[in-house]
Amino acid sequence: MSLHPRLPRRWPPGAVAAVLLMPLASLSLQQPSAAATAGPSSSAATAATRATVQEILDGPDLWIDRRRARVHDRATAPELLRSGESRAQLAFQNGASGRMNQLTQLRLGSRCSLLDQGQILLSGAQSLCLRSARLSVRGTHVLVDLDSRGAATISVLEGQVDVEQLPGPTASGSAAAAPTAPTTSVGQGQRLRLSAEGRVLALEPLTPADYRAFVEGPLVDGFTTPLPGQPALEATLAALTPQLSLACPARPDTTLVEAVNGARRQAGRPPFSPLPAELAERNCRHLAPVLRRILASGDCDHDRQRWQTLLQEPGRSAGLTPVSELIACPGARAIDPAVVLQRWLGSPLHTDLLLNRPRASHLDCVQLTASGRTAAMCTTWGGGGPRPGI
């Protein structure tokens, strides 16, 4: 299963805030297979006929049929959700959620939704169809990967999934009246491999390396919205190894916050308040992938596409929304808050962001270290609606 998406392109160094890029892209529409309209499964899990877009990462290349999708847009059965170079998180109306990797197609259905291409992470009770099988996901976390030939890999990270082979077409072209094979139950920590015809090829255990690939992969990296039942998945990861966690890999930088607040007091400004815990975690998840890519590439610049996504999702605590973003570029040694502050205050733009923005009332900073180098980022937050730009 593919766990390493193509990274979004970077803009050249420059401004501190983001604007949304809107490259045009499209994928050809496909009609749903017979699986999408097959009869109901014996499991209690059913399909959700409506999905709301919660997050879009790596650019705006997500589509609902022929229209470009944005955060908060809704898709209704039998509409087709298609990701090109983007990844996305969906919220289904039954409380389940799904995360789509790049190059994935999901058609919503009244009895089950059809995965026709790509990779999806399902969380919660949901019925999913492949071309030749139906998955009844019961309050669990399952990773489904469908290759170009129609062969599938179903990895149950936590919980249990029932996999039922769907009937093939008869000579008249109609579906057979009953399944041709019994249901296969796939338990926690197991992976089922299916042929394009729905035959069971292998049922094998997941290894700690498989779980690590998931945690470090594209269906976790950069997403800020929690999954339904995420504590249960966290408990499973902790049982495997203490180093595996869905928590943000960056750490708070309180010394940088204190340095900024000291400068504000000297300028006669009130100190920034800390973000509520929920928003601090979300902010960390937003910043950690940016810091990781800065450290890996040496290109000390903002990810404007991720910033735009953060702007589109209102704060769920205290009515706060992001205002601005500042980077402490990586160096060979640990971050020195006095040096970082001196550089920021040497820039009229950064000085304005730290001292003169009346909407900015809260500050949160995090730092990340890799290969002996450390970088940090701070975001200011305030009340009122989001305002893209500096």
N, C-alpha and C positions, 0 to 999 in steps of 0.2 A: 504494500500500500504506500502510496506517495505521501511523504510527510514533509517535503521541502518545497514550498511554492516559490515562484519567481518573486523577488523583492521589487517593490515599487521604485521607480526612478526618483532620483533626488534632484532638487533644484539647486542652483549655485548659491553660495553663501550670500546672505543678505538680510532681509527684514525678519523680525522675530515672530510675527503672527502669520496665520495661514489664510490662503484663499483657495477656493475649490476649483480643481481642474475638471473639465468636462469633455474628455476625449470621446468621440463617437465610436461605438462598437456594436456588433450584433452577432447573433448566432441563428442558424436556420431552425425553424420550428419543426417539431416532430409530433406526430399523432401518438396518443397513448396506446399501449398494447392492451391485449385482453386482460392482463393482470389488473389494470386499473379499474375494471368494472366487474371483477370476479365477485362471487357471492361472499357473504359475511363469514368471517372466521369463527371458530368455536371459542376463541379467546375473548376476554372482556375488553381487550384493547381495540379501539376503533380509530378511524382516521379523523383528523381535524380538517374540516372543509374550508377553513379560513386561516390565513397566516398574516401576521403583522411583522414588517421589517424592523428589527431592533438595532442592528449595527450593520454597517458596510465598511469593510477594510480594503486597503490597497486600491483605492480609486472608485469611480462611480459606475463600474461595469457590471451592474446587476439589473436584470430586466424582468418585468412581469408581462408575459407575451411580448408585444412589440413596443411597450413603453418602458422608458428607463425608470427604475425604482429608486426611491429615496427612503430615508429613515422615516418611520411611521406609516408608510404606504401599506395598503392591505391587498392581498391576493385571495381570490375566492375560487373554489373548484368550478370548472376544470382548468383554471389558468395555469400556465407554465412559468415557473421561476427558473431563471437561467443566470449563472454567474460566468463571466468571462475571466478577466484578470483580477477580479475582486473575490473576497470572501464575505460571508454574511451570516448573521444570526437571525433566526425567525422565532416568533412566539405564536404557537398555535392556540386556538380559542379554547381547547380543552385543558390548557395549563402546561402542556409539553412544549419543548423547544427543539430546534434543529440548527446546527451550524453547517453551512455549506462551504466546501473548499472551492478553489478556483476550478473552472471548467466543469461545473456540475449542473444537472438539469433535474428538477423535481416538479412533477405535475400533481397538483392537488386533486384528490378524489373523494367521493362521498363515502366509499367503503374502505379504500386505502389509497394513500398517495404513492405515486409511481416514481421511483428513482430510475431514470433512464440513462444516466451517465454520471460519473464522478464519484465523489466521496462526501458522506454526511455523517455527522454525529447527532444521534437522537438522545434526548434526555426526557424521561417521563413516559407515561402510557400512550403509545401511539402505534398505529398499524401502518406498515410500509410494505409496498409491493416492489419486487424486482420483475424482470421479464418472465420468470418462471417460478417464482416463489413468493410467499407472503410471510412477513415478519410481524409477530405480535409482541411488542415491547411493553413490558409491564413494570412501569416505574423504575426504569433502569437507565444505564448509559451504555450505548452500543455504537460502535464505529462500523460503518458499512462502506465498502469500497467496491465499485463496479467497473470492470475494465472494458476496453473497447469491444471485446468479443461477447460480452454479457456474462462472463464468469464473475463470481462475487466472493468477497472475503468479509465475514461477519465476526467482529471481535467484541465480545461482551466484557466490558471493563468492570461493570458492577451490576448485579441483579441477575435476571434471566430473560431469555428470548425464546419463543417458540417459532420454528421455521417450518412452514408447510409448503410442500411442492404443489404448484398450481397445475390444473389439467391442461393438456395440450389440445390443439384444435383437432376436431374430427374431420372426416372426409368431406362433410358438408360445410366445413368452415366454422361451425359453432363449437363452443366449449363443451367438454365432456361433463357429465353430471356430477362426478365425484373426483376427489384427488386421486392421483395414481400412486402416491407414496404416503406413509405415515408421517406424522409431525415429529420433527427432531427438536429436542429441548437442548439449548445451549446455555450452560451455566456460567457463573462469574469466573473470569480467568480462563475462558475457553475461546477458541477461534474455529469457526466452521468455514470450510472452503466448498463452494458449489460450482458445478459446471454451468455453462450457458443454458443447459437444458434443465437445471435444477437438481441434478444428481449430487448426492453428498460425496465429495472427494476425500475429505479428511476432517477429523475433529481432533484438535490438538491443543495443548495448554499454551497460554500466553506466558512469556518470560518477563522478568523485571526489565530487560532491555526493550521489550515491546511497550511496556507502560512508560518507560522513560522517553521513548520516541514519540509517544502520544503527548506527554506533558510538554515536551520541547517542540512540538510540531505545530502546523498551521491552524489546527482547530482549537488550540489553546492560546498560542502566541498572539498577544495584542488585543484579545477580546476583553471588554470591561464589564459586560453584563453577566451576572452569575447565572449558572445553570440551575434548573429546578432539581432539588435533591442533591445539590453539590456537596453538602456535608457527608453524605453516605459515600460519595466517590472519594472525598478527601480521606475518610477513614480507611477505605480500601488501599489507597496509595500509602498511607502511613503504616499499614500492616506489612506492606511489601518491603519498604525501606524508608527510614526517616528522611532521606534526602529528596524523596519524591513529594511534590506538593504543587497545588494549583495557585498557591499564594504568590503575590508579586515578588520577583527575584531581587528587585532593587530595595534599598533600605532608606529610611527617612534621614534627611540631613538637617538636624535641628541647629547645628552650629551656623549654617548658612542663613537660616531663618533668623537666628539671633543677631547676626551681623547686619542683615537688612533692617531689622527693627531698631537696632542701635542708630543706624543712619537716619531712619525716619524720626526718631526722637530728637536728634540733633537738628533736624530740619523743621521741628515743630509739628510733625505729623503724628497721629496716633499709630501705635504699632499694629501690624497685621495680626488678625486672629488666626488660630489654627483651623484647618478644615475639620468638619465632623468626620468621625471614623469611617463612615460609609463612603464619603466622597474622597477621603484620603486614599483608601484602597483603590477606588476607581481611578483616581489621578495617577497612582503608582502604576497601575496596569496600562494606562495610556502612555506614560513616559518610558517605562522599562524597555519596550522594543526599540524606541527611538534611540535611547542611550546605547543599547546593544549594537545597533547598526552604526552609530557614530564611532564607537570603539573599534568595530571591525573594519570600517572603511576609512577612517581618518577624515571623513567629510563632516565637519562640525556645522550641520545645518538642521533646520526644523523639518519635520515630516508634515507638510501642509495638508495632505489628504487625511491623515489621522487627526490633525487639529480640527479640520472641518467636521469630522465625525463627532468629535467631542462637543463641538458647539451645537450640533443638531440635537443632542440628547440632553434635555434639561436636568439640572441637579435634582436629586430626590431628597436632599436634606437642606433645610433652611432656605429653600428657594434660591440657591446660589448657582451661578453659571460662570464659565471661564471668561477671563478678560484678556490676559496676555500670558506670554511664555518666554522664558529666558534660559540661555544655555551657558553653563560653565564648561568650556571646551576641555577635552582630556589632556592630561599631562603625565609625565613619567612618574610623578609622586602623588601622594594623597592630595585631595582638594584642600587648599588654604583659603578659608572664607574671607580673610582680610584682603588677600590678593585678588580674589574674584570680585569682591565688592569694589575695590579700587578700579578695576577694569570697567565694571558696569557704570560706575559713577563718572568715569572718563568719557562716556558716550552720552550725548544729549538725549538720544532716543531711549536708552536704557534708564537714564536718570528720570525721564518723564514717566516711564512705566512703573518705576518703583516709588516715586514720590508724588506724582501729580495727577494720577488717574482717580477721580473722585468715586468711581464705581468700585474700584478695587478695595476690598475690605479684609480678604483672607489670603494667606500665602501658604503654599505647601512645596517643599523641596525634597528631592530624592537623589541618591547617587548610586552608581553601579561601577564595579571594578572588574576588569577582565585583562588577563595577561600582563599584570603589573601596572595597568593604566586605569585611571578613574575619571569619570565624567559625571556632571550633575546637571539637573534641570529644575527650574522652579516655575510654578504657575500661580498667577493671581486670580482670585475669584471674587465675585460681587453679586449684589442683587440686581434684578431686572433681567430683561431678555438678552440673549447672546448677541454680540456685535462682532461679526467677522472682521479681521484686520487688526492693526496695531493699536 
